C-alpha cells in the first residue's frame, strides 16, 4: 500500500491532493480492499454514486466521475482513506473482478504481442517503432494535454481582455465589423478552444440586424463572459460542473467513455422531432426525445459535412424502448443509445406513441424551470420547452412602414411567450393556429432565452404537426 507521501507524489497538482484529503474524510457508501485492489463508492454531484477502483499491483485506477485530472480526487481520497487501514480480507465485487480480469487479459495480449515483435526483430533485424513502452506513450499524452490546457488558458484570457475592451470603448462600431469577429474566432481555433470559436463566430452577423441584433449580441456576450469566468475558476468547481465547462469550451468527451461511464436511463423514449443547424460546412441534426417515466429530455446529435443528409432518422412520435447514456455535466441533455442496434427498426415495425396528457409544464411554471436550468449552467443557448395547454396565436405590431405579424404561445389565463417569427415559419404558424383554434395543445420547442423555436405540436397526446427546422 502506498504511503501518504507516495500518494501526494502521484497527485496531478497540490489542489487535487488537498481535495483528495477532504474526500477521504467524507462518508463513503462502500469501501473494500483485497490483496490486489481497493474499491469504493461515494456520492458525487449527481444522483449516481461514483465508482472508484484501484489495481494495487500496477497502481492503475478507474473512476466513473467526469474529471479530466489523473488520478482524480476520488482515487486520491480512496488511497488516503485506506493508507493506514488497509484490510486485505474483503471479497472483491463482480465489477472489480471483471475490471481486473480485463486488465490481465490486455496485459497478456500485450506481452504476447511484444514477444512476437521481439522474435520478429531478432529474425529480421528490424525495429517496430509502434511498440513503444506504455509509460512513454502516457507521458507524451500528458504533455499534449498540458500544452493544450496552456493554450486554452491563454485563449480565455485573450478573449476576456477583448470583451473588457469592448465594454470600455463601446462596441457600436465593432458590432458591424464582421472581420473583427472572424479574426477573433480564428484565434480561438489556434488556442484549441473550438467551443469559444463557435461562440465568437455566431456574433459576426448580428450587427446587421439593427436593434434586435445588438440586443442579441449583448445577450451572447453576457453568457460568454460567464463561461470565461467559470473556466478561470474550474479548479474549484464540482466534477460535473467542471466537465460541463470544459465541454462548452471545446473539450471532447469520447463517446466510448460515455458508453462506459455515462448516466444510464432506460426507455421508453418518445421522439419529439428534429431541429437542424449549420456551422460553416458542418450540418448538425438534433433529435429530441422525452422519457415519460423518468421525466427526462435527451438530445441525440448527428453531424455531416457539405450536405444535410443523415444516416439515422427518428420520426416524431416514434417510441423506442432502449437505454440511453448521457454525457457528463450538470444539465445532462446530450445522450447516445447504449446499444444502437436496438433502435434500428423498419417502418412497418414503427410504434407510434401518445404523449401523456400531463407531459410537460404549464406556461406559468416554465420561467421557473428555465431559470433553474440556467442557474446550473448560465451559458446554455438552448433549453427544451414542453408546454401543455397552450394555443398559438398571432398579434399585429406596427413596424417601420407596415404591420408585422408576431406569434405567441398563450395559455388559458392569457400568459404569452413569443415564438420565433420569420417568413419561412409564418405559414407553419398559421397551420398550427388553425389546428389549435378551438382547443389547447402541447407544443415542444427550443427556448433560446428570448423566444421559442417550435419543433412539434401535439393535441390530446397525438402528434399533429412537425416544423421544418
C-alpha positions as CSV (number, residue, x, y, z in Angstrom):
1,X,0.0,0.0,0.0
2,X,1.3,3.5,-0.8
3,X,2.3,5.9,1.9
4,X,0.7,9.4,2.2
5,X,3.9,10.9,0.7
6,X,3.8,8.5,-2.2
7,X,0.1,9.3,-2.8
8,X,1.0,13.0,-2.7
9,X,3.6,12.4,-5.4
10,X,1.0,10.8,-7.7
11,X,-1.4,13.7,-7.5
12,X,-1.5,15.8,-10.7
13,X,-1.3,19.0,-8.6
14,X,-1.5,20.3,-5.0
15,X,-5.2,21.3,-5.3
16,X,-6.1,17.7,-6.3
17,X,-4.3,16.3,-3.3
18,X,-6.0,18.7,-0.9
19,X,-9.3,17.8,-2.5
20,X,-8.4,14.1,-2.1
21,X,-7.8,14.7,1.7
22,X,-11.3,16.1,2.0
23,X,-12.8,13.3,0.0
24,X,-11.0,10.7,2.3
25,X,-12.8,12.1,5.3
26,X,-16.3,12.1,3.8
27,X,-18.8,9.3,4.2
28,X,-18.3,6.5,1.6
29,X,-21.2,4.2,0.7
30,X,-18.9,1.3,0.1
31,X,-15.2,0.8,0.8
32,X,-13.3,-2.5,0.3
33,X,-9.8,-3.9,-0.1
34,X,-8.1,-7.1,-1.1
35,X,-4.5,-8.1,-1.7
36,X,-4.7,-6.8,-5.3
37,X,-7.3,-4.0,-5.3
38,X,-9.2,-1.2,-3.5
39,X,-12.7,-0.1,-4.3
40,X,-15.3,2.3,-3.1
41,X,-18.5,4.2,-3.9
42,X,-19.0,7.9,-2.9
43,X,-21.8,10.3,-3.6
44,X,-20.9,13.0,-6.2
45,X,-22.8,15.9,-7.6
46,X,-25.2,13.7,-9.5
47,X,-27.7,11.0,-8.4
48,X,-25.5,8.0,-9.2
49,X,-22.5,7.5,-6.8
50,X,-19.0,7.5,-8.3
51,X,-17.4,4.1,-8.5
52,X,-13.7,4.1,-7.7
53,X,-11.3,1.2,-8.3
54,X,-7.5,0.9,-7.8
55,X,-5.3,-2.0,-9.0
56,X,-2.6,-2.2,-6.3
57,X,-0.4,-4.5,-8.4
58,X,0.4,-1.8,-11.0
59,X,-1.1,1.3,-9.5
60,X,-3.8,1.6,-12.1
61,X,-7.1,3.2,-11.3
62,X,-10.6,3.9,-12.6
63,X,-13.3,6.3,-11.5
64,X,-16.7,7.0,-13.1
65,X,-16.5,10.7,-12.4
66,X,-16.0,13.1,-15.3
67,X,-12.8,14.7,-14.0
68,X,-10.0,15.0,-16.6
69,X,-7.3,15.0,-13.9
70,X,-5.4,11.7,-13.5
71,X,-5.7,10.5,-10.9
72,X,-8.8,12.3,-9.8
73,X,-9.6,13.4,-6.3
74,X,-11.8,10.4,-5.7
75,X,-8.9,8.0,-6.4
76,X,-6.6,10.0,-4.2
77,X,-9.3,10.1,-1.5
78,X,-9.7,6.3,-1.6
79,X,-6.0,5.8,-1.4
80,X,-5.6,8.2,1.5
81,X,-8.6,6.6,3.3
82,X,-7.0,3.1,3.0
83,X,-3.4,4.2,3.5
84,X,-3.5,3.4,7.3
85,X,-6.4,1.0,7.4
86,X,-5.7,-1.5,4.6
87,X,-7.8,-4.6,5.4
88,X,-7.0,-7.4,2.8
89,X,-9.9,-9.6,3.9
90,X,-12.5,-8.0,1.6
91,X,-14.3,-10.0,-1.1
92,X,-13.9,-8.4,-4.5
93,X,-17.3,-7.3,-6.1
94,X,-18.1,-8.6,-9.5
95,X,-17.3,-5.4,-11.3
96,X,-13.9,-5.2,-9.6
97,X,-13.1,-8.8,-10.6
98,X,-14.3,-8.1,-14.2
99,X,-12.1,-5.0,-14.4
100,X,-9.0,-6.7,-13.0
101,X,-9.5,-9.7,-15.3
102,X,-9.9,-7.4,-18.3
103,X,-6.7,-5.7,-17.4
104,X,-4.9,-9.0,-17.0
105,X,-6.2,-10.1,-20.4
106,X,-5.0,-7.0,-22.1
107,X,-1.6,-7.3,-20.3
108,X,-1.3,-10.9,-21.6
109,X,-2.2,-9.9,-25.1
110,X,0.3,-7.0,-24.9
111,X,3.0,-9.3,-23.6
112,X,2.3,-11.8,-26.4
113,X,2.5,-9.0,-29.0
114,X,5.7,-7.7,-27.6
115,X,7.3,-11.2,-27.6
116,X,6.2,-11.7,-31.2
117,X,7.7,-8.3,-32.1
118,X,11.0,-9.2,-30.3
119,X,11.0,-12.5,-32.2
120,X,10.4,-10.7,-35.5
121,X,13.1,-8.1,-34.7
122,X,15.6,-10.8,-33.8
123,X,14.8,-12.7,-37.0
124,X,14.8,-9.6,-39.4
125,X,16.9,-7.1,-37.5
126,X,14.1,-4.6,-37.8
127,X,12.6,-2.4,-35.0
128,X,8.9,-1.9,-34.8
129,X,8.5,1.7,-33.7
130,X,4.9,1.1,-32.9
131,X,5.8,-1.0,-29.8
132,X,6.9,1.9,-27.6
133,X,6.5,1.4,-23.8
134,X,3.2,2.5,-22.4
135,X,5.0,4.9,-20.0
136,X,6.4,6.9,-22.9
137,X,3.1,7.0,-24.6
138,X,1.3,8.1,-21.5
139,X,3.9,10.8,-20.8
140,X,3.5,12.1,-24.4
141,X,-0.3,12.2,-24.0
142,X,0.1,14.1,-20.7
143,X,2.4,16.6,-22.3
144,X,0.0,17.2,-25.2
145,X,-2.9,17.7,-22.7
146,X,-0.8,20.1,-20.7
147,X,0.2,22.0,-23.8
148,X,-3.5,22.3,-24.9
149,X,-4.5,23.4,-21.4
150,X,-1.9,26.2,-21.5
151,X,-3.2,27.3,-25.0
152,X,-6.8,27.3,-23.9
153,X,-6.0,29.3,-20.8
154,X,-4.2,31.9,-22.9
155,X,-7.1,32.0,-25.3
156,X,-9.6,32.5,-22.5
157,X,-7.5,35.4,-21.1
158,X,-7.2,36.9,-24.6
159,X,-11.0,36.7,-25.2
160,X,-11.7,38.1,-21.7
161,X,-9.5,41.1,-22.4
162,X,-11.2,41.7,-25.8
163,X,-14.6,41.7,-24.1
164,X,-13.4,44.1,-21.5
165,X,-12.1,46.5,-24.2
166,X,-15.5,46.2,-26.0
167,X,-17.3,47.3,-22.9
168,X,-14.8,50.1,-22.1
169,X,-14.6,51.5,-25.6
170,X,-18.1,50.6,-26.8
171,X,-18.9,48.1,-29.5
172,X,-21.4,50.1,-31.6
173,X,-18.9,50.3,-34.4
174,X,-17.2,46.9,-33.9
175,X,-20.6,45.1,-33.8
176,X,-20.8,45.6,-37.6
177,X,-17.2,44.7,-38.3
178,X,-17.6,41.1,-39.3
179,X,-13.9,40.7,-39.9
180,X,-13.2,41.6,-36.2
181,X,-15.3,38.6,-35.0
182,X,-13.9,36.3,-37.7
183,X,-10.3,37.1,-36.7
184,X,-11.1,36.5,-33.1
185,X,-12.8,33.2,-33.9
186,X,-9.6,32.1,-35.8
187,X,-7.5,33.0,-32.7
188,X,-9.7,30.8,-30.6
189,X,-9.2,27.9,-33.0
190,X,-5.4,28.5,-32.7
191,X,-5.9,28.3,-28.9
192,X,-7.6,24.9,-29.4
193,X,-10.9,26.1,-28.0
194,X,-13.4,25.3,-30.8
195,X,-16.3,25.9,-28.4
196,X,-15.3,29.5,-27.9
197,X,-14.6,29.9,-31.6
198,X,-18.3,28.9,-32.3
199,X,-19.5,31.5,-29.8
200,X,-17.4,34.3,-31.4
201,X,-18.3,33.3,-34.9
202,X,-22.0,33.5,-34.0
203,X,-21.6,37.1,-33.1
204,X,-20.3,38.2,-36.5
205,X,-23.7,38.6,-38.4
206,X,-25.6,40.1,-35.5
207,X,-24.5,43.6,-36.3
208,X,-26.6,43.6,-39.5
209,X,-29.9,43.2,-37.7
210,X,-30.3,46.6,-36.1
211,X,-31.6,47.0,-32.6
212,X,-32.6,43.3,-32.2
213,X,-29.2,42.2,-33.4
214,X,-27.4,44.4,-30.8
215,X,-29.7,43.1,-28.1
216,X,-28.9,39.5,-29.1
217,X,-25.2,40.4,-29.3
218,X,-25.3,41.7,-25.7
219,X,-27.1,38.6,-24.5
220,X,-24.5,36.3,-26.2
221,X,-21.5,38.3,-24.9
222,X,-23.0,38.2,-21.4
223,X,-23.3,34.4,-21.4
224,X,-19.8,34.1,-22.9
225,X,-18.4,36.3,-20.1
226,X,-19.9,33.9,-17.6
227,X,-18.4,30.9,-19.3
228,X,-14.9,32.5,-19.3
229,X,-15.2,33.3,-15.6
230,X,-16.3,29.8,-14.9
231,X,-13.3,28.4,-16.7
232,X,-11.0,30.6,-14.7
233,X,-12.4,29.0,-11.5
234,X,-12.7,25.5,-12.9
235,X,-10.4,24.0,-10.3
236,X,-12.9,25.0,-7.6
237,X,-15.9,23.6,-9.4
238,X,-17.5,20.2,-8.7
239,X,-16.7,17.5,-11.1
240,X,-20.0,17.5,-13.1
241,X,-19.8,21.3,-13.4
242,X,-16.1,21.2,-14.4
243,X,-17.0,18.8,-17.2
244,X,-19.8,21.0,-18.4
245,X,-17.5,24.0,-18.5
246,X,-14.8,22.0,-20.4
247,X,-17.3,20.8,-23.0
248,X,-18.6,24.3,-23.5
249,X,-15.0,25.5,-24.1
250,X,-14.5,22.8,-26.7
251,X,-13.0,19.7,-25.0
252,X,-14.5,16.5,-26.2
253,X,-15.7,13.6,-24.1
254,X,-15.2,10.4,-26.2
255,X,-18.3,8.5,-27.0
256,X,-16.8,5.3,-25.8
257,X,-16.2,6.9,-22.4
258,X,-19.8,7.9,-22.3
259,X,-20.9,4.4,-23.1
260,X,-18.8,3.0,-20.3
261,X,-19.4,5.6,-17.5
262,X,-22.3,7.9,-18.6
263,X,-25.5,8.0,-16.6
264,X,-27.8,5.3,-17.9
265,X,-31.6,5.9,-18.3
266,X,-33.9,3.2,-19.5
267,X,-36.7,3.8,-22.0
268,X,-39.4,4.3,-23.2
269,X,-38.2,7.3,-25.2
270,X,-40.7,9.2,-27.4
271,X,-39.3,11.1,-30.3
272,X,-40.4,14.8,-30.2
273,X,-38.9,15.9,-33.5
274,X,-35.7,17.2,-35.1
275,X,-34.0,20.6,-35.4
276,X,-31.2,21.4,-37.9
277,X,-28.3,23.8,-37.6
278,X,-25.2,24.6,-39.6
279,X,-21.7,25.8,-38.6
280,X,-19.5,26.6,-41.5
281,X,-19.7,23.4,-43.6
282,X,-20.9,21.1,-40.8
283,X,-24.6,20.3,-40.6
284,X,-26.0,19.1,-37.3
285,X,-29.3,17.2,-36.7
286,X,-30.6,17.3,-33.1
287,X,-33.3,14.7,-32.4
288,X,-35.2,15.3,-29.2
289,X,-36.6,12.6,-27.0
290,X,-38.8,12.6,-23.9
291,X,-39.0,9.9,-21.3
292,X,-42.4,10.0,-19.6
293,X,-41.3,7.6,-16.8
294,X,-38.1,9.5,-15.8
295,X,-39.4,12.9,-17.0
296,X,-36.2,13.5,-18.8
297,X,-35.3,15.1,-22.1
298,X,-32.5,13.7,-24.3
299,X,-30.9,15.2,-27.4
300,X,-29.2,12.9,-29.9
301,X,-26.8,14.6,-32.4
302,X,-25.7,13.6,-35.8
303,X,-23.1,15.6,-37.9
304,X,-22.3,15.5,-41.6
305,X,-20.2,17.7,-43.9
306,X,-21.4,19.5,-47.0
307,X,-24.9,18.2,-47.3
308,X,-27.8,17.8,-44.7
309,X,-28.2,14.1,-45.2
310,X,-28.1,12.0,-42.0
311,X,-27.8,8.2,-41.8
312,X,-30.3,7.8,-38.9
313,X,-33.9,9.1,-38.8
314,X,-36.2,9.1,-35.8
315,X,-39.8,10.0,-36.8
316,X,-41.6,12.2,-34.3
317,X,-44.0,10.2,-32.1
318,X,-42.0,7.0,-32.5
319,X,-41.4,5.1,-29.3
320,X,-38.0,3.4,-28.5
321,X,-37.7,1.0,-25.6
322,X,-33.9,1.3,-25.2
323,X,-31.4,2.7,-22.8
324,X,-29.6,5.9,-23.3
325,X,-26.2,7.0,-21.9
326,X,-25.7,10.7,-21.0
327,X,-22.7,12.9,-21.4
328,X,-21.4,14.2,-18.0
329,X,-22.4,17.6,-16.8
330,X,-24.9,19.5,-14.6
331,X,-27.5,19.7,-17.3
332,X,-27.2,16.3,-19.0
333,X,-29.2,16.7,-22.2
334,X,-26.9,15.2,-24.8
335,X,-27.1,11.4,-24.9
336,X,-26.4,8.4,-27.1
337,X,-28.1,5.0,-27.5
338,X,-26.4,2.4,-25.3
339,X,-27.0,-0.3,-28.0
340,X,-27.6,1.4,-31.3
341,X,-28.8,-1.8,-33.0
342,X,-31.8,-2.0,-30.7
343,X,-33.3,1.2,-32.2
344,X,-32.7,0.4,-35.8
345,X,-36.3,-0.6,-36.7
346,X,-38.0,-0.7,-40.0
347,X,-41.0,1.4,-41.0
348,X,-43.6,-1.3,-40.6
349,X,-42.4,-2.0,-37.1
350,X,-42.6,1.6,-36.0
351,X,-44.6,2.0,-32.9
352,X,-46.3,5.4,-32.6
353,X,-46.6,6.7,-29.1
354,X,-49.0,9.1,-27.3
355,X,-47.7,11.8,-25.1
356,X,-49.1,11.6,-21.6
357,X,-51.7,14.3,-21.1
358,X,-49.8,15.6,-18.1
359,X,-46.5,15.7,-20.0
360,X,-44.6,19.0,-19.9
361,X,-45.3,22.1,-17.8
362,X,-47.9,24.8,-17.7
363,X,-46.7,28.1,-19.3
364,X,-46.9,29.8,-15.9
365,X,-44.3,27.3,-14.5
366,X,-41.9,27.4,-17.4
367,X,-39.9,30.5,-16.4
368,X,-39.0,28.9,-13.1
369,X,-38.0,25.7,-14.9
370,X,-35.9,27.6,-17.4
371,X,-34.3,29.7,-14.6
372,X,-33.4,26.6,-12.7
373,X,-31.7,25.1,-15.8
374,X,-29.8,28.4,-16.4
375,X,-28.7,28.5,-12.8
376,X,-26.8,25.3,-13.3
377,X,-25.1,26.4,-16.5
378,X,-25.8,30.1,-17.4
379,X,-24.1,29.9,-20.8
380,X,-26.6,27.4,-22.2
381,X,-28.1,28.6,-25.5
382,X,-30.9,26.0,-25.9
383,X,-33.4,24.8,-23.2
384,X,-36.1,22.3,-24.2
385,X,-39.6,23.5,-23.5
386,X,-42.6,21.1,-23.5
387,X,-45.6,23.4,-22.8
388,X,-49.0,22.0,-22.3
389,X,-52.4,23.7,-22.6
390,X,-51.4,26.5,-24.9
391,X,-52.6,27.9,-28.2
392,X,-50.6,29.5,-31.0
393,X,-51.9,33.0,-31.8
394,X,-50.8,36.0,-33.9
395,X,-50.7,39.6,-32.9
396,X,-50.2,42.5,-35.3
397,X,-47.5,45.0,-34.5
398,X,-46.6,48.2,-36.4
399,X,-43.1,48.0,-37.8
400,X,-41.2,50.8,-39.5
401,X,-43.5,51.1,-42.5
402,X,-46.1,48.3,-42.2
403,X,-47.9,46.0,-39.9
404,X,-46.0,42.9,-38.9
405,X,-47.5,39.7,-37.6
406,X,-45.8,38.3,-34.4
407,X,-46.6,34.9,-33.0
408,X,-47.1,33.8,-29.4
409,X,-47.8,30.7,-27.3
410,X,-50.7,31.7,-25.0
411,X,-52.2,29.8,-22.1
412,X,-55.8,29.9,-20.7
413,X,-55.0,32.8,-18.4
414,X,-53.6,35.0,-21.2
415,X,-49.9,34.5,-20.3
416,X,-47.8,34.7,-23.5
417,X,-44.4,33.8,-24.6
418,X,-43.0,34.9,-28.0
419,X,-42.4,32.4,-30.9
420,X,-39.7,32.9,-33.4
421,X,-41.2,34.6,-36.4
422,X,-39.8,34.5,-40.0
423,X,-41.2,34.4,-43.5
424,X,-40.4,30.6,-43.6
425,X,-42.1,29.9,-40.3
426,X,-45.1,32.1,-40.8
427,X,-47.1,29.6,-42.9
428,X,-46.4,26.8,-40.4
429,X,-47.5,29.0,-37.5
430,X,-50.7,29.7,-39.4
431,X,-51.4,26.0,-39.8
432,X,-50.9,25.4,-36.1
433,X,-53.2,28.4,-35.4
434,X,-55.9,26.6,-37.4
435,X,-55.2,23.3,-35.6
436,X,-55.4,24.8,-32.1
437,X,-58.2,27.3,-32.8
438,X,-60.8,25.5,-30.8
439,X,-58.7,23.6,-28.3
440,X,-55.3,23.8,-26.5
441,X,-52.3,21.8,-27.5
442,X,-48.9,20.7,-26.2
443,X,-46.0,22.5,-28.0
444,X,-42.4,21.2,-27.9
445,X,-39.9,23.9,-28.7
446,X,-36.3,25.1,-28.2
447,X,-36.1,28.1,-25.9
448,X,-33.2,30.4,-26.6
449,X,-33.8,32.7,-23.6
450,X,-35.9,35.2,-25.6
451,X,-38.3,33.2,-27.8
452,X,-39.5,29.7,-28.7
453,X,-38.5,27.8,-31.8
454,X,-41.2,25.2,-32.2
455,X,-40.3,21.6,-33.2
456,X,-43.6,19.7,-32.9
457,X,-47.2,20.2,-31.8
458,X,-49.4,17.6,-30.0
459,X,-53.1,17.5,-29.3
460,X,-54.8,15.0,-26.9
461,X,-51.4,13.3,-26.8
462,X,-51.2,12.7,-30.6
463,X,-48.7,14.4,-32.9
464,X,-50.5,16.8,-35.2
465,X,-47.6,18.8,-36.8
466,X,-43.8,19.0,-37.0
467,X,-41.8,22.0,-38.1
468,X,-39.3,22.1,-40.8
469,X,-36.3,23.3,-38.8
